[in-house]
Amino acid sequence: MEKEKKILYSGMQATGTLHLGNYLGALKNWVALSEEYDCIYGIMDLHSLTVRQDPTAFRQNARRFYTLYVAAGLDPEKNIVYYQSHVSAHAELAWILNCFTYMGELGRMTQYKDKSQKHADNVNAGLFTYPVLMAADILLYQADAVPVGADQKQHVEICRDIAQRFNGIYGDVFTIPEPFIAKAGAKVMSLAEPEKKMSKSDENPNATIFALDDKDTILRKFKRAVTDSETDVRFDPENKPGVSNLMTIYSCVTGKDMESISSEFSGKGYGDFKIAVGEAVADHLAPIQKRYDELTKEKAYIESCIKTNDEKAAYLANKTLRKVQKKVGLTERIR
Ligand code: TYM
């Protein structure tokens, strides 16, 4: 039988706080695509364990991510919004897929190389097999499309390789997913060092805009954003990475194209431009922050969403897992 709508799957690690890169590179697009696809969005808390977490803060962060997903417009009654760790099929399929993934291909992953340098005292096996768990996430739900920022494209590609390898041996078990990378906002850069991507773990507090930053903080960070010694607002990522990043951000939140942004600020200099970007971002985030505040008071509602969605996700995931277990020859349960 033909599926009515295509399936879309994505998620974020539940570490730290959701930032503007996560929002523009992923969450904003998820919301935009949520009517067109059957969508499943995870709080990827198992992935977060590859870096040591404080248990209390970790639980709070995970809940904050869940609430922000909903506040930003993912409807938990239409989409499945759930916790990865609440569906044990992820870990079970990841184990099986580990046996279909080569050390060489995992060793080539850029994120693994970066993270193992950054956390040199904790290069654990989870960090190495991280993309296999991500492949399990996606393949369990037979996803057609995976909307992510540019930094996750390589992980979706290895997921495709693993799925194709598995299907090559056992027949068409998995749907082969396509990465879905937004045209603008797929790589939001740091405000302090615009050659580097915006990240939640940046040590410079002015480098990253967080989704829950208040207006004054947002304006202050944008005013301090590193630009260049010229004055013209022109899109040229190679030679003017700071200004181009601000233009991208402005474009994403206002819908204006680069040309009209250039002419809007022609002859005005960077000061006015930075304030306008800050204002536009703060105004864009304001309704999400307001809804977030309301939702934090609706504990029972959020908890009922988590429960129902965990169950829906587990049902779908277990269907694929049972199929895989049967294909590889694991003994079926006696009922
Ligand atoms: P994570 O938690 O690092 O990031 C979540 C999403 O935000 C995007 N992103 C950015 N986009 C634009 N500019 C930036 N500066 C920026 N920083 C982050 C990421 O590309 C991502 O889309 N491995 C994933 C989580 C994951 C997942 C999955 C995603 C686990 N399983 C299955 C999709 C499908 C990660 O660490 O994303």
Residues whose N, C-alpha, C, O or C-beta is under 5 A from the ligand:
A	BS01	TYM	Y9 S10 G11 M12 Q13 G21 N22 G25 A26 M44 H47 M134 D137 I138 P147 V148 G149 A150 D151 Q152 G185 A186 K187 V188 K197 M198
